[in-house]
Amino acid sequence: MNKTKKSSAIVDSCANCDAPGRMTCSKCKLAKYCSRSCQRHHWGKGEHKRFCLTPAERTTKGAAEAAAVPTVASKSAGGDKECVICLECLATAETVTLPCKHTFHAECVSSMRKLTQNQACPVCRADLPPGPKRAFEEAIRPYLVIERRLAREGRAWTALSKEERDAMDAVIALWRGAASEGQTEAQYNLGLLLQKSRGVAKDEAEAAKWFRKAAKQGLARAQSTLGVALMQGIGVANDEVEAAKWYRKAAEQGHA
């Protein structure tokens, strides 16, 4: 009984000062506050106004479209803002932006998933999106449906309907989020979409980046694909020596 109360207190704590929350934001129905003064402070200086979404705005489709999009924060984009989990500057590592629009270090979000029972954004208490493995798996089916439909109808990826484009936007958003948290299959498949321009603008350099991340974690297909990219100079500078290294690593795992 005591443990349950403790967990509830953590979830319902004031978003501004962490005191027990006694009232809820009337718009998002998520953020808790201990007083009107804390609510007013968090709305203004705490920037809740920028990120507050109604329940309707947090639909599955809306969440997928706004799902975590990784980026290595630059000084111009991330400035000196801190990750509120580790209190380090966001510009020092790869970041992930949650559906609630709050941004953290991707590694911090992964650690939070593993180490805490409170699976919620530490700023606004909105539920975290699916974990990287589940996010990757959720996107597989809609992607395969579109891929097979295009093959059956003889259509190119540039001829997607609006419904199909929306579905692919959701797939890409889920895979980006999973990839930013280190899910190797998501990294590899996102790289393929970017390299082949499937539902997203072609970006061979970014594709090579995701292939390299997956290859470093030991995914044989990614190692072989990265080898091809290095050998042919696709998205990266031509480097036959490094290409041979990745071919060899893939071969050692039985991937020809």
N, C-alpha and C positions, 0 to 999 in steps of 0.2 A: 504493500500500500504506500509506504513512504517513497519507494523508488518511483512509483507511478507519478506521485505528486511532484517529485523533483524534476522528472522529465517534462511534465506539463509546464512547470515554472520556466524551464529553459526555453521552450517553444513560445510561450506567451509573454516573454519579457519585453520590456519597452525597447523599441527599435532605436531610441535615441540615447538612453542611459542605462539600459539593461536591468532596471528595477522591474518589479512585477507589473505586467500590463493590465490595465483596468478598462481600457476602451480600445476600439478598433477603428482603423481608417474607414470612413464611410464609402470611399470609392473602390479601393482594391480589396477590402474585406480581409486583408492579410496582416498588415503592419499593426502592431500593438503599441499602446502608449500608456504611461502611468499618469499623465496629466495633459491638459490642454496646452500648457506652455511647452512641454516636450514635443507635442505633436506639431505646434507651430514652428519650433526650431528645426525639427527634422524635415518639415515640408519646405522650408526655405533654405537655410544654411546646410542642412543635411542632404539636400537635393532630392528628397523623396518625390517632389513635384515632377521632376524630369522622368522618373521611372515608374510612377504609379499607374497601374493598368486595371481596368475593370475586369470582372470575371469573364465577360464576353470577349474582351481583348486578349485573354489568356486561353483561347481555345486551342485545341490540338494543332489546328492548321497554323494559327498565328504563332504558337510556340515553335513549331517546326521551322517556319519561315524566318523567325528571329533567333533560331537556335545558335548555340555557340559557334562563333566564327573565329578561328585562331589567327593570331597575328603576332609577329615579333614587334612589340611596341617601340616606336621611335620617339625621340625627344619631341619631335613636332607633333606626333599624334598622342603619345601617352604622357608627355611632359614629365613632371616630377610626382605624379600621382602614385600613391602606394597601394599595394595589394593589402586589403584589410585583414587578411588571414595571417600573413607572415610579416607585414609592415615594411617590406622591402619595396623599392621603386618598381613599378610595373615594367619599365623599360629594360630591366635587367634580364628578363626571360620571356619565353613564349607565354602568351595570355589566352584566356578563353572568356568570351562574353556569354553569360547565361541568358535564357529567354526573358528574364526580368530586366535585362540590359545592364546588370552589374558585371564588372570585369575583374578577374583575378588571375594570378599565375595558374597555368594549366596544372602544374605539378601540385599546387596547393589544393586545388579542387579534387584531384585524384586522391591525395592523402586524406582530405576531409571525408570523402566517401568511405574510405577504409577504416578510419579511426573514430568516427563519431556516429552515434545513433540518430542524431538530428540531421536528417537529409534535407536541409533547407539552406537557401541563400543566407549567409550570415548578416546581410544588410537589411533585407526586407522580409525574410522568412518565407518567401515563395519556395515551393517544392523544387528540388533540383531536377533537371531533365534526366531521362534514363541514363544509366551508367554506360560507359563506352561499349561494352560487349553487347548489351541489350539494344543500344541505339544503332549499332551496326546491323544487328540481326533484323530490327524493325524495318530497316530501309531496303533489305535484300528483295523481299517479295515485290513491292511496287516497282523496283528497278527492273526485275526480271520480266514482269508483266509488260512493261513498256518495250523492253529490248526484244522480246519475242513477237509482240504485236507489230513492231516496225519491220522485223525480218519477214513475217508472214505476209504483210501488205506491201512489201517492197519499198518502204518509205525510208528516207534518210533522217538522221538525227536533227537536221535543220528544218524538218517538216513537222515538228511536234505541234499538237493542238494546244490550246490554252490550258485545258485540263491536264494534259501530259506535262506541259512546262511547269505547272504548279506542283505536280507530283514530283518532278525531278528537282525542283527547288527544295522541297522537303527532304528528299533523299540526300542531296548534297549537303544540306545544313546538318543533318544527322551524322553523316560521315565526317564532315569537318569537325564537329564537336568530339566525336569518338577518336578521330585521328589526333586531335590536339591533346587528348589524354593518353596517347600512346598505344591505341589499339592498332595492331599491325595490319590486320586485314582491311580496316577502314583506311589506313594510310595508303596501302597499295591500290585499293579500288578507287580512292579519290584521285590518286595519281593517274590512273588509267583514264578516268573521265576527263581530267584536265588535258592530258596528252592527246586524246582522240576527239576532244570537243563534243562530248556526249552530254547534252543538256546544260552545258556551261561553256563560256568562252575559252578557246584554246589558250593554254599557258604552259608551255613545255618546261620552262624554268621552275615553276611551282611544282609541276608534276615530278620533276627530277628530285626536288627537295623532299617530297613525301616518299618517293621510292627509296631514297637514301636513308630516311628515318626508319622505314620498315626493314631495309637491308641490314642496318646496324643492329637491329633486334633479332636478326637471324632468320627472317622470312625468305626462304629460298627463291620463290618467284620474284620477289622484289630485288634480290641480289642479281638474278639473271637479267631482269629488265633494266636495272641500273647499269649493268655491264654493257648492254646494247646501247643505252643512251650515251655512255662514255665513249664507246667505240665509234659511234656515228656522230657524236657531237650534238645530240638532241637535247636541248635545254641546258646543256653543260658544255664546258670546253672539252674538246677531243683529248682523251688521255688513254692510250692503249694499254699502258702499264697498269693503271688502276682498274681498267675494264677487265683485264686478265685476272686480277685479284678477286673481283666479285664473281666472275665466271667460275673460278676455282672453288670459291666458298659455296656457290650454288651446287656445283658438281659433287662436292663432298657430302651433300645432303641428298644426292640422287636426282637432282634436277638438271636435266640435260639442256 
